């Protein structure tokens, strides 16, 4: 499952590059291949599952089982691993309400795991089980994008709440530092993006989903443009966990396009105590 999902995302990226190079035949071939994730979805259980050579789903399925068909995660996290086609995943799962409920359950669920595939407890299981974040195993890569998926749900404001909570509770300016192993800088990168206030949920697309910034004011040097981007956060109180509005220069935005970000002078967030809607 993990391999197929990763390959589908890779095929999307290849298709994007081929389109940019005006190689339409390759672009169309890999665009079609990027939809192969759909072959794994089991409508009966609501999870991505592996199939055998005859097309049958593997028996003895448990959504809490790690390993075998799932790399360093279970079906709970892996099912959400369709970075390049979130609208398609929502449609496949049965619509926005079902998708929203799936995300809520992942947050509210107990951090249970079964060692079936590995045969023993790996440290990623331990890290999830000892942190009070349900099935959102933020200590490992398969979960990095999950808090930002609420932006596509019936509860878009929950992204900011989750990001701020995870920044405060999962990361520490001490010997504890990270909630898991650094893995080539991935946890640092997640934290930096989440401190800036926006995140590349799908790195193969030139857009960012809004989170919630950490600082009252910071500056980002855009080397290619040889200019600075100022990021301001108004009403940045400790108990203000939601984003009332975000403006790129003077324009209200709910997502940020990369090219617009490069041209902008300021990104301004206004926080609030309660959600705006």
Residue pairs with C-beta under 8 A, 6 or more apart in sequence:
1 40
1 48
1 49
1 50
1 69
1 70
1 75
1 78
2 69
2 70
2 71
2 73
2 78
2 81
2 142
3 71
4 36
4 37
4 39
4 40
5 37
5 40
5 48
5 78
5 81
5 82
6 81
7 33
7 36
8 33
8 34
8 35
8 36
8 37
8 82
8 84
9 34
9 81
9 82
9 83
9 84
9 204
11 30
11 31
11 33
11 34
11 36
12 30
12 31
12 34
12 84
12 85
12 204
13 84
13 204
14 26
14 30
15 26
15 27
15 28
15 29
15 30
15 31
15 33
15 34
16 27
16 204
16 205
18 24
18 26
18 27
18 30
19 27
34 84
34 85
35 85
35 88
37 48
37 82
37 85
37 89
38 88
38 92
39 51
40 48
40 49
40 50
40 51
41 47
41 48
41 49
41 79
41 92
41 93
42 48
42 49
42 57
43 94
45 61
45 63
46 79
46 93
46 94
46 98
46 102
47 61
47 63
47 75
47 76
47 78
47 79
48 75
48 78
48 79
48 81
49 57
49 58
49 61
49 69
49 75
50 57
50 58
50 68
50 69
51 57
51 58
52 58
58 68
58 69
61 75
62 114
62 116
63 74
63 75
63 76
64 74
64 76
64 112
64 113
64 114
65 74
65 75
65 113
65 114
65 116
65 117
66 72
66 73
66 74
66 113
66 114
66 115
66 116
66 117
66 118
66 122
66 124
66 125
67 115
67 116
67 117
67 118
67 119
68 116
68 117
69 75
69 117
70 77
70 78
70 117
71 142
72 122
72 124
72 140
72 141
72 142
73 124
73 137
73 140
73 142
73 143
74 113
74 114
74 135
76 106
76 109
76 135
77 106
77 135
77 137
77 142
77 143
77 146
78 142
79 102
80 89
80 102
80 103
80 106
80 145
80 146
80 149
81 142
82 88
82 89
83 145
83 201
83 202
83 203
83 204
84 202
84 204
84 205
86 149
86 152
86 201
86 202
87 152
89 99
90 96
90 99
90 152
93 99
93 102
96 152
96 153
96 154
97 154
99 152
99 153
100 153
100 154
100 155
103 146
103 149
103 150
103 153
103 155
103 158
104 155
106 134
106 135
106 136
106 146
107 133
107 134
107 135
107 136
107 162
108 134
109 134
109 135
110 134
111 128
111 129
111 130
111 131
111 132
111 133
111 134
111 135
111 137
112 129
113 121
113 125
113 128
113 129
115 121
115 122
115 125
123 180
123 181
124 137
124 139
124 140
124 180
127 137
127 139
127 140
127 179
127 180
128 135
128 137
128 139
128 140
131 137
131 138
131 139
131 170
131 179
132 169
133 166
133 169
133 170
136 143
136 146
136 147
136 162
136 166
137 143
138 144
138 146
138 147
138 166
138 170
138 179
138 180
138 190
139 170
139 178
139 179
139 180
139 181
139 187
140 180
140 183
141 183
141 186
144 186
144 190
145 199
145 201
145 202
147 158
147 159
147 162
147 163
147 166
147 211
148 159
148 163
148 199
148 201
148 209
148 211
149 159
149 201
150 156
150 157
150 158
150 159
150 162
151 159
151 201
151 209
151 210
151 254
151 255
156 254
157 242
157 243
157 275
157 276
157 277
159 209
159 210
159 211
159 212
160 210
160 211
160 212
160 241
160 242
160 243
161 241
161 242
163 194
163 211
163 212
164 212
164 241
165 241
166 194
167 191
167 194
167 195
167 214
170 179
171 177
171 178
171 179
171 187
171 191
178 187
178 188
179 187
180 187
181 187
182 188
193 199
193 200
193 211
194 211
194 214
195 213
195 214
195 215
196 211
196 213
196 214
196 218
196 220
196 231
197 210
197 211
197 212
197 213
197 214
197 231
197 233
197 246
197 267
197 269
198 208
198 209
198 210
198 211
198 256
198 267
199 208
199 209
199 211
200 207
200 208
201 208
201 209
206 257
206 258
206 259
207 255
207 256
207 257
207 258
208 255
208 256
208 258
208 261
209 255
210 243
210 246
210 253
210 254
210 255
210 256
212 241
212 242
212 243
212 269
212 271
213 231
213 233
213 236
213 269
214 233
215 231
215 233
215 236
216 232
216 233
216 236
217 230
217 231
217 232
217 233
218 230
218 231
219 228
219 229
219 230
219 231
220 228
220 229
220 231
221 227
221 228
221 229
222 228
222 229
222 262
224 262
225 262
225 263
227 265
229 261
229 264
229 265
229 266
229 267
230 265
230 266
230 267
231 266
231 267
231 268
231 269
232 266
232 267
232 268
232 269
233 268
233 269
233 270
233 271
234 268
234 269
234 270
234 271
235 244
235 270
235 271
235 272
236 271
237 271
237 273
239 273
240 271
240 272
240 273
241 271
241 273
242 271
242 272
242 273
242 274
242 275
242 276
243 269
243 270
243 271
243 272
244 270
244 271
244 272
244 276
245 252
245 269
245 270
245 276
246 252
246 253
246 254
246 267
246 268
246 269
246 270
247 253
247 266
247 267
247 268
248 256
248 260
248 261
248 264
248 266
248 267
249 264
249 265
249 266
253 260
256 267
261 267
